[in-house]
Amino acid sequence: MISVAALLTAGWAAPATTLAASTAPGITRTSVLIGSDQPLTGPAAVGYSEIAPASAALFDYVNAHGGVHGRRIRYRYLDGADLESKALADEKQLVLTDHVFAVFNAFGFATHRAVVGFLHARHVPDLFVGSSCACWNEPKRHPDTFGFGTNYNLEGRLIGHYVTRAFPASKIGLIWEDDGCCAGSVRQLEAEIPRSRVATSQPFTIAELTSTLLRPQIKAAQSAGVRVLVLDTLAPAAVAEVLLDTESLGYHPTIVDRRRERPRRHRGGCQPRIIR
């Protein structure tokens, strides 16, 4: 984990003994200021609000052990609430008012899509975007933006490969978030899984989680005899809703979920078979 901090500063924080105060924003003889917008509130807060405090704890540890080349890492994060307009306002404050040197781990696909043009125009280092879209690895378009993690397309291919081989005799259903980000992942899933094996493939939007929820999609999968249900979403609320709906319907498929968190027990204390 310390290597994350070292990588953050390796290219722009030479030893303080050899470098006077930098002319770059956010860098002094003793510190480097970085910033981020994070979903501390809003629909993505459940499951993602812990990221920024965890990052801050890592930087505190690094600072307590001498920092990087004698410089402390100062990490300032604002609540973007997983809203595009709020994320853009946050990034403008961080860059134009707070004068951060770099943006670190800014959250989300749609939210970061709203701010990447602003960061690019001002040549702000945009490091380790908190979204695994392959679009963050396009140096010709955004030379200052760096993604991290397995991109969604490859993730979809890997999950599809696993499901096809792990459940060779089961009907498969897909429930996926139609947010513009998961589309490539779903295409890779469907390319790996034989079409004859996919009984249902159903999109949903976050708006549906506050109206019809996901019961129609779950009922359709149940009616089609789906025994392996693949969830392609990063929304914690959607995963929770699938677990609640399958239980309330007495429907117990194997659930394959791309999210990395361990499942928590839900209503009734029942623990479903869920694979991550």
N, C-alpha and C positions, 0 to 999 in steps of 0.2 A: 504493500500500500504506500509506503514511503516513496517508492519509485514514481507514483503519480505526481507527488509534489515536486520531485526532482525533474520530471519531464516537463511539468508546467513552467518551470523557471530556467531550465538548462539553456535555452536559446536566448534568454533576455535578462539574465541576472548574473553577470560576471562577478568575481569576488569583489567585495566592497573595498578591499585594500588597494585594488587596481583601477577602480572606476569611481569617478566623481558622481555627483548627483546627475541622474539621467535626464535628458530632455524629453523622453517619452512620458506620456501621461501615466500616473499611477506608480511610478518607480522613483524611490528615493535611495539615499545611501543605506538606509536601514530596513526598507520594507518594499513590498510589491502589493498593490491593491488590485484584486480581481472581484468580479461581481456576477450575479446570476438572477434570473427570474424563476421562481419555484412555486408549485401549487400548494401553498400553505393552507389555503381554504379552497372551497369550490368542489366540483364533482370528482376531481382526481386526487383530492387531499388524502382520502382513505387509500393507503398503500404507497403514496408517493411523498407525503409531507415530511417523512423522516429522512429523505435523502440529503437535503441541505444541512440539517443539524449534524448528520453523520459526517459529511464532508468537512464541516467546520471543526468537528472533533479531531479529525485526522490532521488538519492544518495546525490545530492547537498543539497536537503531539509533536509535529515537526518543529514548530516554533520553540517548544520547550526543550528541544534537543539541538538548538543552535540555528534553526531555520535552514535556508538554502543559500550557501555562499555568504552566510552572515546576515541575510535579509529575512525578516519575518514575512509570512504570507498573511495578508489581511483580506478576509473573505466577507463580502457584503452581499446579502441576498434579500430580494424583495418578493412580496407575495403577488404572483401573476394570476393566481386563482384559475389557471388553465383557460384564460380568456385572451384572445388575440389582441384586442385593443389594450388590455391591461398589461400584457407582456411587452408590447411596443412602448407604452408609456414608461414602464419600468426600465427598459433598456436605454431609452433616451435619458432618463434621470441618471442612470449609472454612468453613461458615456459623457453626457454633456454637462452634468452638474457635479457628479462625484468624481469624474475623471479616472475611471478604472483603466488599468492597462489592457486587461483582457476580460472576456466573458467566459465563464467556466460552467459547463454542464447545464446550459439553459434548457428548460424543460419543454418537451412535447413536439409533435410533428406540426400540427396546424399553428400553434403559437410561435414556434421558431420560424416557420415559413413566413410569418408576418414580420419578423424582425431581421432576418438574414440580409435582406437588401440594404437596410440601414447600416448594419455592422460592416458590410462589404464596402459601402460607399465611403466609410470613414476609416477603412483599413484596420478595424479592431480585431485582434486575434480572437477567434471564436472556437474555443477548445472543448472537445469531448461533449458534443451536443447530446442532451438527454433524450434522444430518439434515435432508433437504429435504421432510419430510412437511408437507402443507398444514395439518396440525393445529397447527403452531407459529405460525400466523397466525390466531388466534382471540381477538381482544382482549377479548371479553365473558367468555370462560372464563378466559383467562390474560393479563391486561392487561400483565404485566411480562415476557412472553416474546416474543422476536423471532427469527424464522427468518431464513434467508438462502439464496440460490441458487434455481434453478428447482425448483419443487416436483415431486414424482414423477409426479403425474397429468399435468401439462403435458409433462413429459419423455416420458412414454409416448405421448402424442398426437403429439409432434414426431417421435419415432422411428418410430411407425407410419406417419405421413405420408411420411417419407423412404423407408422400406422399400417401401411400396406403389408409389411412383413410380420409385425407382431400380432395382427388380427386378420389372418388370411381368409377366414370364413365368415366374418361379421359384416353386416350392413353398416355403412358409415354415413354419418350426417355432419354437415358443416354449419356452424353458426358463426357469422363473422361481422365485424364492425365496418360499416360502409362509411369510412371517414377520409377516403382518398389515400390513406397510408397502407391499409391492409390489402388493397386490391392486388398488388404484386405478389404478396404472400399467398393469397387465395389462389391466384393463377398457378403458382408453383405447387401448392397442395393438390390442386385438381390435375396438374400434369403428372404428378407422381402416383396418385391413386387412380386405378382403372375406373373409367366412367361407369361401368356396370356395377361397381361397388358402392357408388355414392347415391344413397337413396334420397337425400334432401341436401340442398345448399341454399341457406337463407341468410340474407343480410339483415342488419338492424342499425338503427341510429341511436345516439345517446338520448335524443328526444323521446324515443319510445320507452325508455326506462322510467319516464315520468308519466306515461299515458297507459299504453296497453302492456307495458313491461315486456317480457319475452315469452309469455305463456303461449301465444300463437305459434311461435317457432318450436317450442318444446313439444306442444301437442302434435304438430305436424311430424316431428321426428319420431315421436312415440307411435303415431298411427302408421308410419312407414316401416316400423319394425327396426329402427336404428338401434344397434347395440353398442356402437362406439361413437361418441359425440365429440367432435373436435371444435374447440372454441378458439377463434382467432380474434382476440381483442386484448387491449391493454387496459380496459376500463374495469377497475375493481368492482364497481357496482353491477356490471353485467355478469361477471363471474358469480358474485353472490346471488344474483337473481336466478341464474341457471340452477344453482345448488338448491335454492329454496323451492323453485317451481318443480324440479324433478322429484323432490321429496314429497311435496304436497300432492302431486299426481300419482304417487306410488310407482314412479318410473325410475329404474335404476341402471342406466347405461354406464359403461366405462367412459369417463370424461378425460379427454386429453386437452390440457390447457397450456398455452405458451407462457403464461406468467410464471415468474420464478419463486414467488412467495409460497411458503408452506400453507396448506389450507387450514382454516380454523373450523372448529366444530360450529355447526349452525343449528337452526331451530330444531328442537327435539333431541339434540345431542348426537345425531347420527353422523357418521363420517363416511361420505361416499367414496367409491373407488375413483381416485383422481390422479392422473399421471402428468407430471411436468418434466 
